[in-house]
Amino acid sequence: MTVFPNGRHDDQVDSTAQMLDWFKDGDGPTSHRGIFEYYRQLAEKVRRGQMPGAMGRLRAPRGVSHVQLFSGLHRAVANDSTVEMTESDAGDLLRAGWERADASGLAEPGHGGPI
């Protein structure tokens, strides 16, 4: 998009920009204003630190510096190799080999608990 309108794929960039504008304003061929507004409000809560769900810390495997969570958050791994996240984000990471770093109630898969 940085070379628009003189780039090789300027038609695709133009159509993408129009779709995003329609989606954002809710006045295009189909209105998605409701879903856009919902995710805008959800993102604002996340920015203010009002994440839903119980929080806990997981220890990242060696060599991992950042993680993209399923909730949409992008988190840096702290110097102590831990990342704070909700139970819903922790489940898949625990199954992938991450370990609990606290006794927050985040249960490891197969061991009962909230996950």
DANOR-V949955 format. One record per helix or strand of 2 or more residues. SS is the DSSP state (helix for helix, strand for strand). FROM is the first residue (numbers start at 1). TO is the last residue. Records with the same first field share a line. If there is no record, write none. Layout:
SS->FROM-TO / FROM-TO
This chain:
helix->10-25 / 33-47 / 87-95
strand->55-59 / 66-68 / 74-76 / 82-86 / 99-100
